[in-house]
């Protein structure tokens, strides 16, 4: 026989040797429980116990709300909410920084220590007087546009 076959046969023989596991009460020295085991039975028992525990753990995590506490697991809805919140946070931080720059410039202007470029262009007062500062159109313009719309509708057959 080869050396490998000899080693295997020795291991297989050791797996079938019977062992007795006895639990004895220390105070009364009475036998509480006794088990007759082989190494093969012990291996099968521990492997089965491991598989059952892993299966139960996976079932609990997948079939209960505990799955949301697992890092990286989450619904697409929460991911989209997170992206939306990040965008909002970025835009709000940009607004806050722009507001701070604006306030700082106002403080410098009020103190007279503004170093930026100055707007020195002169306004043409004739053009300013011509322009109407009203935000609403004049009534004549409204009537004229309405009449044009009526003419277009008549031409299109409406």
Buried (B, 14 or more C-beta within 10 A) or exposed (E): EEEEEEEEEEEEEEEEEEEEEEEEEEEEEEEEEEEEBBBEBBEEEEEEEEEEEEEEEEEEEEEEEEEEEEEEEEEEEEEEEEEEEEEEEEEEEEEEEEEEEEEEEEEEEEEEEEEEEEEEEEEEEEEEEEEEEEEEEEEEEEEEEEEEEEEEEEEEEE
